[in-house]
Amino acid sequence: MYNQKTFIFISAIVLAMVSIADAELTLTINGLDTTKPLEIKGKENLIIAISGQNDAEAQDISITCDNGKLEPLKKSGKYLFTFTGEGAGTISLSVNKELVYQLVLLYVPEKDIIIVFGLDKEALAPQPKPEPKLQLQFEQQKTASKISESGNIFFAGMSGGQTSGMDGFPDPSLYPDLDNNDMVNFIDFAIFANNWQKTSSGLAGDFDDSGAVDTNDLATLAFFWLSGPPPLDVFESFKSALLVGDVNEALAYIAEISREKYAEIFQIIEPNLVDYATGMGELIFDWQRSSKVKYEMLHQNGPQTLSFPVFFIREGDGNWRIFNL
């Protein structure tokens, strides 16, 4: 099992002013598509190439690697990657100093294989642009609120223009934090790799309980790579902060683009914060698309069960935060 270590070797190759468009850029390894998890025999050379070049405007391109080194192969536009550490490394592709694609590699010596997955620009920098509807959030919510006799407010109707429907992303309940340190990183990758392709019940890394640690589980690990606590845990921490009246702590769980507005809201309803938090019911998973998740929050109002949308986004630091309630 590998331990997480500070990367001590960083190599960089800058490709000056080449014709390329970063929107579709990826990195291939041995000519293979890395947008889906894959495995490579450990004895193979690791040849890295940029995929997606075209005749768009010229931009500065750089490739860097952590815990390894890259050697350019003459006149081929390709690079030979070798590990310099214990077999866990990354290869990053940047355009104009902005990270647009990253490969994560882990060597499993017991099986003499390397497992690889790629992270695209959206996964690496997931914070969305503010949506106009959310800028007017408080005014909209006043017309869509349910106010009980105690003054408790439950915000409703704020879907942010999104539509329902499941995509092929993992359920957030499958959050693969195997060492319970509130971050999915190389430590979890090492634990996962130790059980790669093993078959049994209760294996660490068998996130879908299929009885095997396989590529489906690797896809889950890849999706949540470098993510902080999962949305359900964030929501519970948010509620706990409100229950003790700690507004500043509660605001830490709100997305940056919504935080100022929620500070205003909490100031208005400060006398009823405890009632507000107590009225927050169970979250039911609805859909997830890339770095945005939607739940439905249930609230029992006498004989009537009300449902209110709750959105989470994964921000640039890897942490999930509440987008709106």
ZIPEQUI-V530127 format. One record per run of one state. SS is the DSSP state (H for helix, E for strand, L for the rest). FROM is the first residue (numbers start at 0). TO is the last residue. If there is no record, write none. Layout:
BEGIN
SS;FROM;TO, SS;FROM;TO
END
This chain:
BEGIN
L;0;8, E;9;18, L;19;20, H;21;23, L;24;24, E;25;28, L;29;30, E;31;31, L;32;36, E;37;40, L;41;44, E;45;50, L;51;56, E;57;65, L;66;66, E;67;72, L;73;76, E;77;82, L;83;86, E;87;94, L;95;96, E;97;107, L;108;111, E;112;119, H;120;123, L;124;130, H;131;134, L;135;135, H;136;142, L;143;144, E;145;146, L;147;151, E;152;153, L;154;170, H;171;173, L;174;184, H;185;193, L;194;197, E;198;198, L;199;210, E;211;211, L;212;213, H;214;222, L;223;229, H;230;242, L;243;245, H;246;250, L;251;252, E;253;253, L;254;254, H;255;267, L;268;268, H;269;277, L;278;281, E;282;288, L;289;290, E;291;300, L;301;302, E;303;313, L;314;318, E;319;323, L;324;324
END
